[in-house]
Amino acid sequence: MIKPPQCPICERPLVGATVREGSAFPFCSERCQRVDFFRWCDGKYAIVEPLDPGRMAAELEQRRAELVDADDGDDGL
C-alpha cells in the first residue's frame, strides 16, 4: 500500500483536502510552512555542495524518465 505524503515538519499524513486545496503544500498547515521558512532563515538548513546546472539538468531528466517508466507500468488500478 502506498503511504500518503507526510508533512516534513510534524510528520502528519497529508490526505484529502489538505493536499488538493491546501496552499501550504507540502506542509500540513501554514504554521508548519512558517516553521520551515524560519529554519532556513536561521541557517539551520543549508545546501552543502555547489550547484552545478549541468548536474541539475541531468538529474531532472533522470527523474522525468523514471516517472515516464512508472506511468508505463501502471495497470490502471
Secondary structure, DSSP 4 states (H G I P E B T S, - for coil): -PPPPB-TTT--B--THHHHH-TTTTSSSHHHHHHHHHHHHTTSS---S---HHHHHHHHHHHHHHHHHHHHT----
